[in-house]
C-alpha cells in the first residue's frame, strides 16, 4: 500500500470533516436538538448532525481512492441510510419502514461484492451472502444503538478503521477498502474534538447508521482474507449490543425502543463516569487490535482460535467490570 495515498486520504477526510463542523457551528443549534430525557446521558439540549460532516469528509476523500463498484455502492447505501437517519433525527420514524430501507441498502451492498468474494470458501455463495446481509444489517443497527455517550463511537470506530487501514501494509485487503478505511478514520477524528466529554455535538442517526454500514463493509472486505481479524476488531460493540438485546428480549422488553441497558450505560449510571468507560473501551480495543495483528501475521488456525478466544475473554472481562460497577451502585 502506498503510504502517501493512505495518509492523503486520512488527511483530506480529517480536514473536511473538522472544517465543515467548525464552519457550520452556528447552524448546528438549529438542527434536531437532542433534548435530555430519562434515557439520555446528557443534561443540556445538544445539537445532532455531526455525522453530516463525517460523511462529507469521507465523500471528498473518494477522489483519492480507486473507483470500484463495491466501494461506490457502499457509499451510495451510506448516503441513503444517512438520509433516513436525518429524518429520524428531525422526527421519529416508524421502525418498520426504517428497517426495510436499511435491509434494501445492505442487500445492495452485499450483492455487489466481487463475484469471486468468499469469507468461507466451502459455503454456497447464496447462503454466505444471506448471512452477510443479516450480519451487516445487525451491525448497522448495533452501531446506532451503541452511540449513547460522548466519544463512545470514536473510541470504537477510530481504532477499528485505523487497524483496517494499517493492515493493508500486510496485504490484508484491497486498495479501495484500505484507503476508504483511512478516510473514515480521518473523518471520525475530525468529528472527535466536538464530541469529547462534555459533547458540544452528537453524530445523530445521520452519522451512526452510515458509519455502521461503511465500517461493516470494511470488516467484510477484511474478512475475505483474514476472518479471525475481522471478528476480533469490532468484538466489544458486537458483544455489548447483542447480549443486551438478548437480555431485553428474554425479559419481554421492546428491543427497538431506546433504553439505558447497555453495559457501558449502566457503568456510567453507576460510579465509573464517561471518561473511565471510554478509557476501558479504548484499552480493550487496543488489545483486540494486537490479537488481530497476530492473526494477520500468523496464518495458523490454532493461533486464530486462541486469539479469538483470548479476545472473547478480554471483552467478557470488560463487560463484567461494567456490570460490577452497576451492581455496586
N, C-alpha and C positions, 0 to 999 in steps of 0.2 A: 504494500500500500504506500502511496506517495504521501509522505509526512506533510508536505506543503499543502496539498489539497485537503487533507484531513483537518489541518489547522485552519485553513482558509474557510472551510465550511463551518467550523465551530465559531470562528471569529465573526463572520458575517451574520450568522444567526443571532449571536450574542448581542452585537451592536444594534441590529434592527429591533430585536425584542426589547432591550433596555431602552433604546432611544424612543421607540413607539410609546412605551409606558410613560416615560418622562414627558414627552410632548403632549400626551393625551391626559395627563394627570388632572387638569381642571374638568375634563369631561367624565372621568370615571364615577364621580359622585352622582351623576345623573343616570347611571346605568345600573339598574337592578340592585339597589342596595340590599344587602343581606341583613335583615333585621333580626336581632337576637331573640331566640325563643328557648323553650325548655331543652331542646336538643342541640343547641349551639354551644360552641366553645368560646365565642367572642362576646363582649359585653356592650360594644358600641356598634351602631349601623356601619357596615363596611362595604365598599363597592366591590362588585364582582366584574369579571370580564377580562382579567389578566391573560386568560387563555387566548384571546384575540391576538395579543402581541406575540405570544409564543408561536401561534400558527403563522403569523406574518413573518417572523424571523425564519421559521423553517421554510416557508414558501420562497423567500428571497434566496436562501441558500441552494435551492434547487438548480439555479443557474450554473452551479459549480459541480453538479452531480450528473453522471451519465444518465441520459433519458432512457428509462426502461419501462415497459408496460406495467409490470408488477408495482414498481415504485409510484408511478403516476396514478394507478388505480387506488393504491393505499392512501395517497394524498387526497384524491377526489373523495374517497369514502370518509376521510377525516374531516373534510370540509362539510360534508353532509351531516355528520354527527355534530360538528361544531355549530351548524345552523340550528339543529334540533335542540342542542344544549342551550343556545342563546335564547330560543323561545321559552325553554323551560325555566331559565333564569328570570325572564320577564314575567311569565305567568305559568304556573304549574300545569304540565300537560298530563293527559291520561296515560298511565303506564303502558297500556296495550298497544296503541299506535306508535308510541316511542320505541317500544321493544321491537315492533315489526320493522321499522325503519332501520334500527340497528342490525337486525338479522339480515336484511337485504344488503346492507352495506358490507357486513362481514362476509357474507356469501360471495359477493362480487370480488372481494379482496382475495379470498382463498381460491376461488375458481380461476383467477388469472395468475396464480403462481406458475412458474415454468412447468411445462408439460412433463418433464422428467423429474420433477421435485418429489422427494420422499424423505420422511423422517425415519420411518421403519420400512425397510426395503421389502419385507415379506408381506406387508399388509396390502390388500386390494386398494387401488387408488381411491375409489368411491368411498370406501369405509374410512380410510385415513383422513380424507378431506372433510367428511362429515364430522369426525372427531375434532379436526382443526377448527371448523366453523363453530362448533359448540364451545370449544375451549377459548377461542378468541372472543366470542360473544360474552362469555363469563368474565374474561379479563378486562374487557371494555367496562363492564358494569362494576366489577370489583374495584377498579381504579377510581370510578366515580364514588362508590360507597366509602372508600378508604380516605378520601380527601376531606378529612374532618377537623384537622387542627393546622395551625400555622406550620409551614415548612415540611409537612409530612410527605407530600408528593415530591418535593425537591429532594428530601433525604432518601427517598426510594428510587425515583426515576433518574436522577443525575448519576448515581453510582452505576445503575444498570446500563444506561445508554453509554456512559463513558467506557465501561468494561466491554460492551459490544463493539464500540468503535476501535478500541485498542486491540481487541482480539484479531482484528484484520491483519496485524503485523505477523500473526502466526498463520495467515491464510484461512481463517475460520469462517469467513463469509465473503460474498461478492462485493465488489467496489461500491455499487449503488447503495447497498444496505449499510456498509461501513460509513460512508460519507453522510448518509441520512441519519445514522446514529450520532455522529459528531454534531450535525446540525441541530438535532433535537436536544442534545445535551447543552449546546451553547445557548439555544433559545430559552431553555429552562433556567440556566444560570443567570440570564438576563432578567428573568422574572424574579429570581430569588431575593434580591435586596428589598423588594417591595412587599414580600410575603413573610419576611423574618418576624419572629415574635417581638412585639405585638404587630400583627399584619396590618398594612395600610391598603392591601388589595388582595382579593382572592382570585383563584383561577376561574371559578364558576364551572357549571356544566359545559359551557362553551369551550373550556380548556381540558377538563378531566376526561371527557369522553373521547375526543380525538387523540389526546396523549396516550390513553389506554390502547386505542386501536393501533397507533403508529408503533408504540413500544411492543405490543403483542406481535405485530407483523415482523419487527426486527428480531424478536425471540424465535419466531417460526423460521426465519431465514438462518439464524444461527443454529437452530435445531437440525437442519439438514445435514450438517457435518458434525455437530457436537451437541447431541440431545441432552446429555447429562448437564452440560454447562447452561443450556437454555432452561432447564428445570431449576437449577440452583439459583440463578441470578434473581428471579422475582419471588423467591420462596416465602419471604416474610409477608408480602401483600397477599399472596395466594392463601397461605395458612390462616392468617388472621381473618380474612374475609370469608373463607369457606367454612371454617369452624364456627364462626359467628352465625352465618346463615343457617347451618345445620342445627345449631342450638335454638335459634329463633323458630325454625320450622317445627322442631320437636316440641316446643312449648306452645305451638299453635298461634304464634305471633305473625302479623303480616310482614313477609320478608322484603317486600318492595317499599316499605314505609321507612322514612328517616328515623334514626334511633341513636342511642349512645351506648351501644352494647359491645363495640369492638374492644379488643384487649387494650389498645393504646388509649382509647377514650376513658375506659374505666380506670386506668392508671392515672390519667390526668385529673379525673374527678376525685381520685384518692389524694395521695400526698406527693406524687412524683413531680408533677409540673411538666409543662410543654417542652422546655429545653432539655430536661433529663430524658424524656421519652425520645426526642429526636436524636439525642446522643446515643442511646441504646440501639435505636433502629439503624443509625449510621454505622455503629460498630459491628452490628450483625451483618450488614450489607458488605462491609469490607472483608469479613470472614468468608461470606459466600462467594465474593469475587475471587479470593485466594483459592478456594476449593474449585471454582470453575476454571481457573487458570491451570490448576493441576490436571483437570480432566482434558483440557485442550492440549496440554504439553505431553501427557502420557496416554497413548491410545491402548489402554488396557481395561477391559470390562470389570475385573475385580477392583481396580483402583477407582473406577467410576462409581461402582456400587458403594464402596466405602466412603467416597467423597459425598455422595448424595445422602447416605445415612448420617454422616457427620453434620451435614448441613441441616438435615431434619432435626437432629438433636440440638444443634445450636439455636435453631428457630424455636423449637419447643421450649428451650430454657428461657428464651426472651419472653415468649408468651406467658410462661409460668411466672416469671418475675413481675410482669404487669398484673397478672391475676392476683398474685400475692399482695401487691400494694393495694389493690382494690379491696381485697378481703380484709386487710388490716384497718381500713378506713371506716 
